[in-house]
Amino acid sequence: MSAIARFFKNVTSEMRKVTWPTRKELTSYTVTVVITVILFAVFFMLLDFGIEQLIQLIL
């Protein structure tokens, strides 16, 4: 039982050392991720469309 208690004590100690992002930073990071995902989705959509057109041209 002492090993479990020591584990949670260490977890609590480490969590106090964490530097959490501010609301502004978190919003900025979230917007960056969403925009990146959208850009990748559009890129792969266009790539898929181009390959489909190429295949139809060949056949």
PDBQT receptor file of N, H, CA, C and O in Angstrom, charges set to zero:
ATOM      1  N   MET A   1       0.823  -1.199   0.000  1.00  0.00    +0.000 N 
ATOM      2  CA  MET A   1       0.000   0.000   0.000  1.00  0.00    +0.000 C 
ATOM      3  C   MET A   1       0.865   1.260   0.000  1.00  0.00    +0.000 C 
ATOM      4  O   MET A   1       0.472   2.279  -0.568  1.00  0.00    +0.000 OA
ATOM      5  N   SER A   2       2.029   1.199   0.628  1.00  0.00    +0.000 N 
ATOM      6  H   SER A   2       2.348   0.371   1.089  1.00  0.00    +0.000 HD
ATOM      7  CA  SER A   2       2.881   2.383   0.676  1.00  0.00    +0.000 C 
ATOM      8  C   SER A   2       3.431   2.748  -0.706  1.00  0.00    +0.000 C 
ATOM      9  O   SER A   2       3.704   3.917  -0.979  1.00  0.00    +0.000 OA
ATOM     10  N   ALA A   3       3.590   1.748  -1.572  1.00  0.00    +0.000 N 
ATOM     11  H   ALA A   3       3.369   0.799  -1.349  1.00  0.00    +0.000 HD
ATOM     12  CA  ALA A   3       4.087   2.026  -2.922  1.00  0.00    +0.000 C 
ATOM     13  C   ALA A   3       3.064   2.851  -3.698  1.00  0.00    +0.000 C 
ATOM     14  O   ALA A   3       3.433   3.764  -4.436  1.00  0.00    +0.000 OA
ATOM     15  N   ILE A   4       1.792   2.537  -3.536  1.00  0.00    +0.000 N 
ATOM     16  H   ILE A   4       1.492   1.795  -2.936  1.00  0.00    +0.000 HD
ATOM     17  CA  ILE A   4       0.736   3.291  -4.217  1.00  0.00    +0.000 C 
ATOM     18  C   ILE A   4       0.679   4.714  -3.680  1.00  0.00    +0.000 C 
ATOM     19  O   ILE A   4       0.541   5.666  -4.448  1.00  0.00    +0.000 OA
ATOM     20  N   ALA A   5       0.783   4.859  -2.377  1.00  0.00    +0.000 N 
ATOM     21  H   ALA A   5       0.895   4.086  -1.753  1.00  0.00    +0.000 HD
ATOM     22  CA  ALA A   5       0.756   6.197  -1.769  1.00  0.00    +0.000 C 
ATOM     23  C   ALA A   5       1.954   7.017  -2.236  1.00  0.00    +0.000 C 
ATOM     24  O   ALA A   5       1.817   8.203  -2.536  1.00  0.00    +0.000 OA
ATOM     25  N   ARG A   6       3.130   6.391  -2.300  1.00  0.00    +0.000 N 
ATOM     26  H   ARG A   6       3.242   5.427  -2.057  1.00  0.00    +0.000 HD
ATOM     27  CA  ARG A   6       4.337   7.083  -2.761  1.00  0.00    +0.000 C 
ATOM     28  C   ARG A   6       4.188   7.497  -4.229  1.00  0.00    +0.000 C 
ATOM     29  O   ARG A   6       4.612   8.584  -4.620  1.00  0.00    +0.000 OA
ATOM     30  N   PHE A   7       3.578   6.614  -5.039  1.00  0.00    +0.000 N 
ATOM     31  H   PHE A   7       3.233   5.731  -4.721  1.00  0.00    +0.000 HD
ATOM     32  CA  PHE A   7       3.345   6.929  -6.445  1.00  0.00    +0.000 C 
ATOM     33  C   PHE A   7       2.490   8.188  -6.588  1.00  0.00    +0.000 C 
ATOM     34  O   PHE A   7       2.839   9.102  -7.334  1.00  0.00    +0.000 OA
ATOM     35  N   PHE A   8       1.364   8.226  -5.865  1.00  0.00    +0.000 N 
ATOM     36  H   PHE A   8       1.081   7.483  -5.259  1.00  0.00    +0.000 HD
ATOM     37  CA  PHE A   8       0.485   9.386  -5.977  1.00  0.00    +0.000 C 
ATOM     38  C   PHE A   8       1.118  10.642  -5.383  1.00  0.00    +0.000 C 
ATOM     39  O   PHE A   8       0.830  11.750  -5.836  1.00  0.00    +0.000 OA
ATOM     40  N   LYS A   9       1.960  10.486  -4.396  1.00  0.00    +0.000 N 
ATOM     41  H   LYS A   9       2.194   9.587  -4.028  1.00  0.00    +0.000 HD
ATOM     42  CA  LYS A   9       2.693  11.637  -3.842  1.00  0.00    +0.000 C 
ATOM     43  C   LYS A   9       3.650  12.186  -4.895  1.00  0.00    +0.000 C 
ATOM     44  O   LYS A   9       3.775  13.401  -5.053  1.00  0.00    +0.000 OA
ATOM     45  N   ASN A  10       4.320  11.299  -5.607  1.00  0.00    +0.000 N 
ATOM     46  H   ASN A  10       4.219  10.312  -5.478  1.00  0.00    +0.000 HD
ATOM     47  CA  ASN A  10       5.234  11.725  -6.672  1.00  0.00    +0.000 C 
ATOM     48  C   ASN A  10       4.474  12.367  -7.829  1.00  0.00    +0.000 C 
ATOM     49  O   ASN A  10       4.935  13.351  -8.407  1.00  0.00    +0.000 OA
ATOM     50  N   VAL A  11       3.321  11.818  -8.164  1.00  0.00    +0.000 N 
ATOM     51  H   VAL A  11       2.946  11.018  -7.695  1.00  0.00    +0.000 HD
ATOM     52  CA  VAL A  11       2.503  12.400  -9.229  1.00  0.00    +0.000 C 
ATOM     53  C   VAL A  11       2.095  13.818  -8.853  1.00  0.00    +0.000 C 
ATOM     54  O   VAL A  11       2.197  14.733  -9.669  1.00  0.00    +0.000 OA
ATOM     55  N   THR A  12       1.632  14.002  -7.616  1.00  0.00    +0.000 N 
ATOM     56  H   THR A  12       1.548  13.258  -6.953  1.00  0.00    +0.000 HD
ATOM     57  CA  THR A  12       1.229  15.330  -7.147  1.00  0.00    +0.000 C 
ATOM     58  C   THR A  12       2.405  16.292  -7.190  1.00  0.00    +0.000 C 
ATOM     59  O   THR A  12       2.255  17.444  -7.599  1.00  0.00    +0.000 OA
ATOM     60  N   SER A  13       3.568  15.826  -6.772  1.00  0.00    +0.000 N 
ATOM     61  H   SER A  13       3.689  14.891  -6.440  1.00  0.00    +0.000 HD
ATOM     62  CA  SER A  13       4.764  16.663  -6.784  1.00  0.00    +0.000 C 
ATOM     63  C   SER A  13       5.118  17.100  -8.208  1.00  0.00    +0.000 C 
ATOM     64  O   SER A  13       5.447  18.264  -8.436  1.00  0.00    +0.000 OA
ATOM     65  N   GLU A  14       5.052  16.176  -9.156  1.00  0.00    +0.000 N 
ATOM     66  H   GLU A  14       4.785  15.231  -8.970  1.00  0.00    +0.000 HD
ATOM     67  CA  GLU A  14       5.374  16.503 -10.543  1.00  0.00    +0.000 C 
ATOM     68  C   GLU A  14       4.334  17.421 -11.172  1.00  0.00    +0.000 C 
ATOM     69  O   GLU A  14       4.683  18.297 -11.963  1.00  0.00    +0.000 OA
ATOM     70  N   MET A  15       3.073  17.235 -10.836  1.00  0.00    +0.000 N 
ATOM     71  H   MET A  15       2.789  16.523 -10.193  1.00  0.00    +0.000 HD
ATOM     72  CA  MET A  15       2.018  18.077 -11.394  1.00  0.00    +0.000 C 
ATOM     73  C   MET A  15       2.174  19.530 -10.948  1.00  0.00    +0.000 C 
ATOM     74  O   MET A  15       1.786  20.443 -11.676  1.00  0.00    +0.000 OA
ATOM     75  N   ARG A  16       2.725  19.748  -9.787  1.00  0.00    +0.000 N 
ATOM     76  H   ARG A  16       3.041  19.007  -9.196  1.00  0.00    +0.000 HD
ATOM     77  CA  ARG A  16       2.960  21.123  -9.318  1.00  0.00    +0.000 C 
ATOM     78  C   ARG A  16       4.059  21.812 -10.115  1.00  0.00    +0.000 C 
ATOM     79  O   ARG A  16       4.114  23.041 -10.154  1.00  0.00    +0.000 OA
ATOM     80  N   LYS A  17       4.929  21.040 -10.746  1.00  0.00    +0.000 N 
ATOM     81  H   LYS A  17       4.884  20.042 -10.714  1.00  0.00    +0.000 HD
ATOM     82  CA  LYS A  17       6.028  21.606 -11.526  1.00  0.00    +0.000 C 
ATOM     83  C   LYS A  17       5.596  21.977 -12.951  1.00  0.00    +0.000 C 
ATOM     84  O   LYS A  17       6.311  22.695 -13.651  1.00  0.00    +0.000 OA
ATOM     85  N   VAL A  18       4.439  21.490 -13.373  1.00  0.00    +0.000 N 
ATOM     86  H   VAL A  18       3.859  20.907 -12.805  1.00  0.00    +0.000 HD
ATOM     87  CA  VAL A  18       3.966  21.714 -14.741  1.00  0.00    +0.000 C 
ATOM     88  C   VAL A  18       3.598  23.179 -14.933  1.00  0.00    +0.000 C 
ATOM     89  O   VAL A  18       2.954  23.790 -14.081  1.00  0.00    +0.000 OA
ATOM     90  N   THR A  19       4.018  23.728 -16.067  1.00  0.00    +0.000 N 
ATOM     91  H   THR A  19       4.542  23.232 -16.759  1.00  0.00    +0.000 HD
ATOM     92  CA  THR A  19       3.624  25.080 -16.442  1.00  0.00    +0.000 C 
ATOM     93  C   THR A  19       2.449  24.956 -17.400  1.00  0.00    +0.000 C 
ATOM     94  O   THR A  19       2.622  24.554 -18.551  1.00  0.00    +0.000 OA
ATOM     95  N   TRP A  20       1.256  25.299 -16.930  1.00  0.00    +0.000 N 
ATOM     96  H   TRP A  20       1.116  25.625 -15.995  1.00  0.00    +0.000 HD
ATOM     97  CA  TRP A  20       0.055  25.166 -17.736  1.00  0.00    +0.000 C 
ATOM     98  C   TRP A  20      -0.080  26.374 -18.645  1.00  0.00    +0.000 C 
ATOM     99  O   TRP A  20       0.265  27.486 -18.244  1.00  0.00    +0.000 OA
ATOM    100  N   PRO A  21      -0.582  26.178 -19.874  1.00  0.00    +0.000 N 
ATOM    101  CA  PRO A  21      -0.749  27.319 -20.792  1.00  0.00    +0.000 C 
ATOM    102  C   PRO A  21      -1.862  28.247 -20.315  1.00  0.00    +0.000 C 
ATOM    103  O   PRO A  21      -2.824  27.827 -19.672  1.00  0.00    +0.000 OA
ATOM    104  N   THR A  22      -1.698  29.512 -20.653  1.00  0.00    +0.000 N 
ATOM    105  H   THR A  22      -0.917  29.854 -21.176  1.00  0.00    +0.000 HD
ATOM    106  CA  THR A  22      -2.747  30.485 -20.331  1.00  0.00    +0.000 C 
ATOM    107  C   THR A  22      -3.909  30.292 -21.297  1.00  0.00    +0.000 C 
ATOM    108  O   THR A  22      -3.800  29.552 -22.275  1.00  0.00    +0.000 OA
ATOM    109  N   ARG A  23      -5.010  30.956 -21.018  1.00  0.00    +0.000 N 
ATOM    110  H   ARG A  23      -5.099  31.557 -20.224  1.00  0.00    +0.000 HD
ATOM    111  CA  ARG A  23      -6.191  30.848 -21.890  1.00  0.00    +0.000 C 
ATOM    112  C   ARG A  23      -5.861  31.346 -23.293  1.00  0.00    +0.000 C 
ATOM    113  O   ARG A  23      -6.304  30.764 -24.283  1.00  0.00    +0.000 OA
ATOM    114  N   LYS A  24      -5.076  32.432 -23.376  1.00  0.00    +0.000 N 
ATOM    115  H   LYS A  24      -4.716  32.905 -22.572  1.00  0.00    +0.000 HD
ATOM    116  CA  LYS A  24      -4.711  32.991 -24.673  1.00  0.00    +0.000 C 
ATOM    117  C   LYS A  24      -3.831  32.009 -25.459  1.00  0.00    +0.000 C 
ATOM    118  O   LYS A  24      -4.043  31.803 -26.654  1.00  0.00    +0.000 OA
ATOM    119  N   GLU A  25      -2.853  31.411 -24.791  1.00  0.00    +0.000 N 
ATOM    120  H   GLU A  25      -2.681  31.578 -23.821  1.00  0.00    +0.000 HD
ATOM    121  CA  GLU A  25      -1.982  30.441 -25.447  1.00  0.00    +0.000 C 
ATOM    122  C   GLU A  25      -2.773  29.218 -25.903  1.00  0.00    +0.000 C 
ATOM    123  O   GLU A  25      -2.577  28.723 -27.013  1.00  0.00    +0.000 OA
ATOM    124  N   LEU A  26      -3.655  28.741 -25.054  1.00  0.00    +0.000 N 
ATOM    125  H   LEU A  26      -3.814  29.143 -24.153  1.00  0.00    +0.000 HD
ATOM    126  CA  LEU A  26      -4.453  27.570 -25.394  1.00  0.00    +0.000 C 
ATOM    127  C   LEU A  26      -5.346  27.834 -26.603  1.00  0.00    +0.000 C 
ATOM    128  O   LEU A  26      -5.490  26.978 -27.475  1.00  0.00    +0.000 OA
ATOM    129  N   THR A  27      -5.942  29.016 -26.649  1.00  0.00    +0.000 N 
ATOM    130  H   THR A  27      -5.825  29.712 -25.940  1.00  0.00    +0.000 HD
ATOM    131  CA  THR A  27      -6.771  29.393 -27.792  1.00  0.00    +0.000 C 
ATOM    132  C   THR A  27      -5.923  29.447 -29.061  1.00  0.00    +0.000 C 
ATOM    133  O   THR A  27      -6.338  28.956 -30.111  1.00  0.00    +0.000 OA
ATOM    134  N   SER A  28      -4.757  30.035 -28.963  1.00  0.00    +0.000 N 
ATOM    135  H   SER A  28      -4.420  30.434 -28.110  1.00  0.00    +0.000 HD
ATOM    136  CA  SER A  28      -3.852  30.141 -30.106  1.00  0.00    +0.000 C 
ATOM    137  C   SER A  28      -3.440  28.764 -30.606  1.00  0.00    +0.000 C 
ATOM    138  O   SER A  28      -3.443  28.517 -31.812  1.00  0.00    +0.000 OA
ATOM    139  N   TYR A  29      -3.085  27.866 -29.693  1.00  0.00    +0.000 N 
ATOM    140  H   TYR A  29      -3.082  28.067 -28.713  1.00  0.00    +0.000 HD
ATOM    141  CA  TYR A  29      -2.679  26.516 -30.079  1.00  0.00    +0.000 C 
ATOM    142  C   TYR A  29      -3.846  25.769 -30.732  1.00  0.00    +0.000 C 
ATOM    143  O   TYR A  29      -3.659  25.061 -31.721  1.00  0.00    +0.000 OA
ATOM    144  N   THR A  30      -5.032  25.930 -30.182  1.00  0.00    +0.000 N 
ATOM    145  H   THR A  30      -5.183  26.505 -29.378  1.00  0.00    +0.000 HD
ATOM    146  CA  THR A  30      -6.208  25.249 -30.720  1.00  0.00    +0.000 C 
ATOM    147  C   THR A  30      -6.520  25.727 -32.131  1.00  0.00    +0.000 C 
ATOM    148  O   THR A  30      -6.800  24.919 -33.016  1.00  0.00    +0.000 OA
ATOM    149  N   VAL A  31      -6.471  27.042 -32.344  1.00  0.00    +0.000 N 
ATOM    150  H   VAL A  31      -6.243  27.699 -31.625  1.00  0.00    +0.000 HD
ATOM    151  CA  VAL A  31      -6.734  27.599 -33.671  1.00  0.00    +0.000 C 
ATOM    152  C   VAL A  31      -5.689  27.092 -34.663  1.00  0.00    +0.000 C 
ATOM    153  O   VAL A  31      -6.027  26.748 -35.795  1.00  0.00    +0.000 OA
ATOM    154  N   THR A  32      -4.441  27.044 -34.251  1.00  0.00    +0.000 N 
ATOM    155  H   THR A  32      -4.166  27.324 -33.331  1.00  0.00    +0.000 HD
ATOM    156  CA  THR A  32      -3.371  26.555 -35.121  1.00  0.00    +0.000 C 
ATOM    157  C   THR A  32      -3.624  25.108 -35.533  1.00  0.00    +0.000 C 
ATOM    158  O   THR A  32      -3.467  24.763 -36.704  1.00  0.00    +0.000 OA
ATOM    159  N   VAL A  33      -4.009  24.271 -34.598  1.00  0.00    +0.000 N 
ATOM    160  H   VAL A  33      -4.137  24.550 -33.646  1.00  0.00    +0.000 HD
ATOM    161  CA  VAL A  33      -4.260  22.861 -34.895  1.00  0.00    +0.000 C 
ATOM    162  C   VAL A  33      -5.458  22.710 -35.828  1.00  0.00    +0.000 C 
ATOM    163  O   VAL A  33      -5.399  21.931 -36.779  1.00  0.00    +0.000 OA
ATOM    164  N   VAL A  34      -6.534  23.433 -35.575  1.00  0.00    +0.000 N 
ATOM    165  H   VAL A  34      -6.582  24.065 -34.802  1.00  0.00    +0.000 HD
ATOM    166  CA  VAL A  34      -7.734  23.322 -36.410  1.00  0.00    +0.000 C 
ATOM    167  C   VAL A  34      -7.434  23.778 -37.837  1.00  0.00    +0.000 C 
ATOM    168  O   VAL A  34      -7.848  23.123 -38.793  1.00  0.00    +0.000 OA
ATOM    169  N   ILE A  35      -6.724  24.885 -37.989  1.00  0.00    +0.000 N 
ATOM    170  H   ILE A  35      -6.387  25.417 -37.212  1.00  0.00    +0.000 HD
ATOM    171  CA  ILE A  35      -6.380  25.381 -39.327  1.00  0.00    +0.000 C 
ATOM    172  C   ILE A  35      -5.478  24.386 -40.051  1.00  0.00    +0.000 C 
ATOM    173  O   ILE A  35      -5.661  24.140 -41.243  1.00  0.00    +0.000 OA
ATOM    174  N   THR A  36      -4.507  23.813 -39.341  1.00  0.00    +0.000 N 
ATOM    175  H   THR A  36      -4.359  24.013 -38.373  1.00  0.00    +0.000 HD
ATOM    176  CA  THR A  36      -3.609  22.838 -39.949  1.00  0.00    +0.000 C 
ATOM    177  C   THR A  36      -4.379  21.607 -40.417  1.00  0.00    +0.000 C 
ATOM    178  O   THR A  36      -4.134  21.104 -41.514  1.00  0.00    +0.000 OA
ATOM    179  N   VAL A  37      -5.294  21.125 -39.605  1.00  0.00    +0.000 N 
ATOM    180  H   VAL A  37      -5.493  21.533 -38.714  1.00  0.00    +0.000 HD
ATOM    181  CA  VAL A  37      -6.091  19.952 -39.984  1.00  0.00    +0.000 C 
ATOM    182  C   VAL A  37      -6.944  20.262 -41.216  1.00  0.00    +0.000 C 
ATOM    183  O   VAL A  37      -7.043  19.439 -42.125  1.00  0.00    +0.000 OA
ATOM    184  N   ILE A  38      -7.551  21.436 -41.246  1.00  0.00    +0.000 N 
ATOM    185  H   ILE A  38      -7.471  22.105 -40.507  1.00  0.00    +0.000 HD
ATOM    186  CA  ILE A  38      -8.369  21.829 -42.401  1.00  0.00    +0.000 C 
ATOM    187  C   ILE A  38      -7.506  21.905 -43.663  1.00  0.00    +0.000 C 
ATOM    188  O   ILE A  38      -7.912  21.420 -44.720  1.00  0.00    +0.000 OA
ATOM    189  N   LEU A  39      -6.331  22.505 -43.560  1.00  0.00    +0.000 N 
ATOM    190  H   LEU A  39      -6.002  22.899 -42.702  1.00  0.00    +0.000 HD
ATOM    191  CA  LEU A  39      -5.448  22.615 -44.732  1.00  0.00    +0.000 C 
ATOM    192  C   LEU A  39      -5.013  21.243 -45.242  1.00  0.00    +0.000 C 
ATOM    193  O   LEU A  39      -4.985  21.010 -46.450  1.00  0.00    +0.000 OA
ATOM    194  N   PHE A  40      -4.674  20.338 -44.328  1.00  0.00    +0.000 N 
ATOM    195  H   PHE A  40      -4.697  20.528 -43.346  1.00  0.00    +0.000 HD
ATOM    196  CA  PHE A  40      -4.300  18.993 -44.741  1.00  0.00    +0.000 C 
ATOM    197  C   PHE A  40      -5.485  18.274 -45.387  1.00  0.00    +0.000 C 
ATOM    198  O   PHE A  40      -5.305  17.560 -46.373  1.00  0.00    +0.000 OA
ATOM    199  N   ALA A  41      -6.681  18.451 -44.852  1.00  0.00    +0.000 N 
ATOM    200  H   ALA A  41      -6.827  19.032 -44.051  1.00  0.00    +0.000 HD
ATOM    201  CA  ALA A  41      -7.869  17.815 -45.428  1.00  0.00    +0.000 C 
ATOM    202  C   ALA A  41      -8.115  18.318 -46.844  1.00  0.00    +0.000 C 
ATOM    203  O   ALA A  41      -8.411  17.527 -47.740  1.00  0.00    +0.000 OA
ATOM    204  N   VAL A  42      -7.997  19.621 -47.053  1.00  0.00    +0.000 N 
ATOM    205  H   VAL A  42      -7.757  20.264 -46.325  1.00  0.00    +0.000 HD
ATOM    206  CA  VAL A  42      -8.188  20.193 -48.389  1.00  0.00    +0.000 C 
ATOM    207  C   VAL A  42      -7.101  19.692 -49.339  1.00  0.00    +0.000 C 
ATOM    208  O   VAL A  42      -7.381  19.346 -50.487  1.00  0.00    +0.000 OA
ATOM    209  N   PHE A  43      -5.868  19.656 -48.854  1.00  0.00    +0.000 N 
ATOM    210  H   PHE A  43      -5.641  19.937 -47.922  1.00  0.00    +0.000 HD
ATOM    211  CA  PHE A  43      -4.757  19.171 -49.679  1.00  0.00    +0.000 C 
ATOM    212  C   PHE A  43      -5.007  17.743 -50.153  1.00  0.00    +0.000 C 
ATOM    213  O   PHE A  43      -4.874  17.445 -51.340  1.00  0.00    +0.000 OA
ATOM    214  N   PHE A  44      -5.372  16.854 -49.215  1.00  0.00    +0.000 N 
ATOM    215  H   PHE A  44      -5.480  17.096 -48.251  1.00  0.00    +0.000 HD
ATOM    216  CA  PHE A  44      -5.596  15.457 -49.591  1.00  0.00    +0.000 C 
ATOM    217  C   PHE A  44      -6.856  15.290 -50.438  1.00  0.00    +0.000 C 
ATOM    218  O   PHE A  44      -6.922  14.383 -51.268  1.00  0.00    +0.000 OA
ATOM    219  N   MET A  45      -7.843  16.139 -50.243  1.00  0.00    +0.000 N 
ATOM    220  H   MET A  45      -7.789  16.875 -49.569  1.00  0.00    +0.000 HD
ATOM    221  CA  MET A  45      -9.034  16.100 -51.072  1.00  0.00    +0.000 C 
ATOM    222  C   MET A  45      -8.663  16.449 -52.521  1.00  0.00    +0.000 C 
ATOM    223  O   MET A  45      -9.089  15.770 -53.456  1.00  0.00    +0.000 OA
ATOM    224  N   LEU A  46      -7.870  17.505 -52.699  1.00  0.00    +0.000 N 
ATOM    225  H   LEU A  46      -7.523  18.056 -51.940  1.00  0.00    +0.000 HD
ATOM    226  CA  LEU A  46      -7.435  17.904 -54.040  1.00  0.00    +0.000 C 
ATOM    227  C   LEU A  46      -6.528  16.850 -54.668  1.00  0.00    +0.000 C 
ATOM    228  O   LEU A  46      -6.626  16.576 -55.864  1.00  0.00    +0.000 OA
ATOM    229  N   LEU A  47      -5.664  16.272 -53.877  1.00  0.00    +0.000 N 
ATOM    230  H   LEU A  47      -5.585  16.495 -52.905  1.00  0.00    +0.000 HD
ATOM    231  CA  LEU A  47      -4.785  15.219 -54.369  1.00  0.00    +0.000 C 
ATOM    232  C   LEU A  47      -5.616  14.011 -54.828  1.00  0.00    +0.000 C 
ATOM    233  O   LEU A  47      -5.353  13.442 -55.888  1.00  0.00    +0.000 OA
ATOM    234  N   ASP A  48      -6.598  13.629 -54.043  1.00  0.00    +0.000 N 
ATOM    235  H   ASP A  48      -6.811  14.091 -53.182  1.00  0.00    +0.000 HD
ATOM    236  CA  ASP A  48      -7.474  12.517 -54.392  1.00  0.00    +0.000 C 
ATOM    237  C   ASP A  48      -8.251  12.828 -55.666  1.00  0.00    +0.000 C 
ATOM    238  O   ASP A  48      -8.383  11.972 -56.541  1.00  0.00    +0.000 OA
ATOM    239  N   PHE A  49      -8.758  14.035 -55.770  1.00  0.00    +0.000 N 
ATOM    240  H   PHE A  49      -8.651  14.730 -55.059  1.00  0.00    +0.000 HD
ATOM    241  CA  PHE A  49      -9.493  14.438 -56.969  1.00  0.00    +0.000 C 
ATOM    242  C   PHE A  49      -8.590  14.397 -58.195  1.00  0.00    +0.000 C 
ATOM    243  O   PHE A  49      -9.005  13.930 -59.256  1.00  0.00    +0.000 OA
ATOM    244  N   GLY A  50      -7.360  14.881 -58.058  1.00  0.00    +0.000 N 
ATOM    245  H   GLY A  50      -7.023  15.260 -57.197  1.00  0.00    +0.000 HD
ATOM    246  CA  GLY A  50      -6.415  14.876 -59.173  1.00  0.00    +0.000 C 
ATOM    247  C   GLY A  50      -6.063  13.472 -59.614  1.00  0.00    +0.000 C 
ATOM    248  O   GLY A  50      -6.002  13.200 -60.813  1.00  0.00    +0.000 OA
ATOM    249  N   ILE A  51      -5.832  12.578 -58.674  1.00  0.00    +0.000 N 
ATOM    250  H   ILE A  51      -5.881  12.799 -57.700  1.00  0.00    +0.000 HD
ATOM    251  CA  ILE A  51      -5.511  11.190 -59.023  1.00  0.00    +0.000 C 
ATOM    252  C   ILE A  51      -6.714  10.528 -59.700  1.00  0.00    +0.000 C 
ATOM    253  O   ILE A  51      -6.555   9.778 -60.664  1.00  0.00    +0.000 OA
ATOM    254  N   GLU A  52      -7.911  10.808 -59.191  1.00  0.00    +0.000 N 
ATOM    255  H   GLU A  52      -8.039  11.417 -58.408  1.00  0.00    +0.000 HD
ATOM    256  CA  GLU A  52      -9.115  10.248 -59.796  1.00  0.00    +0.000 C 
ATOM    257  C   GLU A  52      -9.268  10.708 -61.247  1.00  0.00    +0.000 C 
ATOM    258  O   GLU A  52      -9.600   9.913 -62.126  1.00  0.00    +0.000 OA
ATOM    259  N   GLN A  53      -9.021  11.999 -61.486  1.00  0.00    +0.000 N 
ATOM    260  H   GLN A  53      -8.751  12.645 -60.772  1.00  0.00    +0.000 HD
ATOM    261  CA  GLN A  53      -9.129  12.526 -62.851  1.00  0.00    +0.000 C 
ATOM    262  C   GLN A  53      -8.063  11.908 -63.753  1.00  0.00    +0.000 C 
ATOM    263  O   GLN A  53      -8.337  11.609 -64.915  1.00  0.00    +0.000 OA
ATOM    264  N   LEU A  54      -6.871  11.717 -63.238  1.00  0.00    +0.000 N 
ATOM    265  H   LEU A  54      -6.648  11.960 -62.294  1.00  0.00    +0.000 HD
ATOM    266  CA  LEU A  54      -5.785  11.110 -64.005  1.00  0.00    +0.000 C 
ATOM    267  C   LEU A  54      -6.133   9.677 -64.388  1.00  0.00    +0.000 C 
ATOM    268  O   LEU A  54      -5.891   9.256 -65.520  1.00  0.00    +0.000 OA
ATOM    269  N   ILE A  55      -6.696   8.935 -63.455  1.00  0.00    +0.000 N 
ATOM    270  H   ILE A  55      -6.892   9.276 -62.536  1.00  0.00    +0.000 HD
ATOM    271  CA  ILE A  55      -7.082   7.552 -63.737  1.00  0.00    +0.000 C 
ATOM    272  C   ILE A  55      -8.189   7.506 -64.789  1.00  0.00    +0.000 C 
ATOM    273  O   ILE A  55      -8.155   6.672 -65.694  1.00  0.00    +0.000 OA
ATOM    274  N   GLN A  56      -9.163   8.395 -64.669  1.00  0.00    +0.000 N 
ATOM    275  H   GLN A  56      -9.190   9.073 -63.934  1.00  0.00    +0.000 HD
ATOM    276  CA  GLN A  56     -10.238   8.432 -65.661  1.00  0.00    +0.000 C 
ATOM    277  C   GLN A  56      -9.710   8.818 -67.038  1.00  0.00    +0.000 C 
ATOM    278  O   GLN A  56     -10.210   8.333 -68.054  1.00  0.00    +0.000 OA
ATOM    279  N   LEU A  57      -8.700   9.687 -67.077  1.00  0.00    +0.000 N 
ATOM    280  H   LEU A  57      -8.294  10.081 -66.253  1.00  0.00    +0.000 HD
ATOM    281  CA  LEU A  57      -8.089  10.083 -68.346  1.00  0.00    +0.000 C 
ATOM    282  C   LEU A  57      -7.371   8.904 -68.997  1.00  0.00    +0.000 C 
ATOM    283  O   LEU A  57      -7.434   8.723 -70.213  1.00  0.00    +0.000 OA
ATOM    284  N   ILE A  58      -6.696   8.114 -68.187  1.00  0.00    +0.000 N 
ATOM    285  H   ILE A  58      -6.644   8.261 -67.200  1.00  0.00    +0.000 HD
ATOM    286  CA  ILE A  58      -5.958   6.955 -68.693  1.00  0.00    +0.000 C 
ATOM    287  C   ILE A  58      -6.909   5.873 -69.183  1.00  0.00    +0.000 C 
ATOM    288  O   ILE A  58      -6.680   5.267 -70.230  1.00  0.00    +0.000 OA
ATOM    289  N   LEU A  59      -7.967   5.632 -68.432  1.00  0.00    +0.000 N 
ATOM    290  H   LEU A  59      -8.152   6.124 -67.581  1.00  0.00    +0.000 HD
ATOM    291  CA  LEU A  59      -8.918   4.580 -68.816  1.00  0.00    +0.000 C 
ATOM    292  C   LEU A  59      -9.870   5.107 -69.844  1.00  0.00    +0.000 C 
ATOM    293  O   LEU A  59     -10.751   4.379 -70.300  1.00  0.00    +0.000 OA
TER     294      LEU A  59
